[in-house]
Amino acid sequence: FCAGIIIILILIAIFAPLIAPYDPTYQDYSAVLAEPSMAHPFGTDEYGRDILSRIIYGSRVSISIGIVAQVVASLVGVTLGSIAGYYGGKIDSVISRIMEIFQAFPELIFAMGKGVVNLFIALGLLTWVRTARMIRGSVMQLKEKEYIEASRASGATTYWIIMKGLIPNCLSTIIVLVTLGIPNAIMY
């Protein structure tokens, strides 16, 4: 059911020009602050723009920010978290200190820059820490399992062990983090 709602919202964002009843920037000064009606189901704003059309077009920006920011955060977080968790020691210590530095910066301040691209980058690069910490913990537990030991004993490369043995077993964690991260990015 939830996936269906998300798919419907994404389809509304994709097909906004076909669904929106009006141009979201069109100003109708004869309908300034109009109440909801058949012509304007959500009413109009102080410039006479249809609110429903603006919401439909605004969903494009919101959904794209959420998805792109989470893709960036997931790529960085899964990569660094799996490296830190697998290798441990000094590498883990250095990556953990980097995570602490990034966690010290409030995301909202960086998200206040100009432009959507800056927002993508700021939210993606500042929200990867949560993902990295969770993946690091999962990898630290999984690397002690017998099948990882068997992979090492059979001569598998570190890359193969991380990509084929550890990350697929962290997939449920990654999915949960992404689904929780998208609304957070939209809220920022």
HELIX and SHEET records of a PDB file:
HELIX    1   1 CYS A    2  ILE A   14  1                                  13    
HELIX    2   2 ALA A   16  ILE A   19  1                                   4    
HELIX    3   3 TYR A   29  ALA A   31  5                                   3    
HELIX    4   4 ILE A   51  TYR A   87  1                                  37    
HELIX    5   5 GLY A   89  ALA A  104  1                                  16    
HELIX    6   6 GLU A  107  PHE A  110  1                                   4    
HELIX    7   7 VAL A  116  LEU A  126  1                                  11    
HELIX    8   8 TRP A  128  LEU A  142  1                                  15    
HELIX    9   9 GLU A  146  ALA A  153  1                                   8    
HELIX   10  10 THR A  158  TRP A  160  1                                   3    
HELIX   11  11 ILE A  161  LEU A  166  3                                   6    
HELIX   12  12 ILE A  167  CYS A  170  5                                   4    
HELIX   13  13 LEU A  171  MET A  187  1                                  17    
END                                                                             
